């Protein structure tokens, strides 16, 4: 089953069943062995999120990566902006590029959770 098909099927599940499915999928995408390979990233306790954070901060690696991409920052600019060593930025990029499926799955889950809380994602333009 493709990820998109699985995502569509998951919307038919109860919230608890959906959470169990998401947790199982995320765990299958990330092995605990590889966490030891990261110098600047660490796992944090979270009910459903499994991506790594910057050590010592409540800052997701994907937040930095998205900031770099969205704002077309150089690695040096990102390091200065986030007050991190340049090697940490390289590690964030390497991690995020190699875990895109996990990051996409978590982003979809976050959007779903916000949607059921009534948050709208439609762009509004000034008249």
C-alpha positions, 0 to 999 in steps of 0.5 A: 500500500502506498503512503498516500493510500494509507493516509487516506485510509487512516482518516476513516479511523478513530482518533485513538486508532489513528494515533496508534497507526501513526506511532507504529509507522513512525517507529518503523521509519526510524530505528533507535540504533541510528540515534547514536550516530548524531552528535547534535541531535537527540530523541525526545519524549513525545506522544507521537512525534519521532523526529529528532530535536537539537540537543538541549533545545525544544527545537525540531531539526525539521524547523531549521531545515524548513527555515533554510529552504524557505528563506534560501539561507546559506548554511553559515546564515542558518548557523548564525540565525539559530546560534548553532555550530556550522557542523550542527547545520550540516547534521540537520540537513543530512538528517532531514534529507535522509528522513523525508518520509518521517518528516512528511508523515509527521507534518501531515499528522500535525496538519490533521490535528490542527484541522480537527481543532478548527484551524484553517489553512486557507490563505486570505488576501486583503480586499 
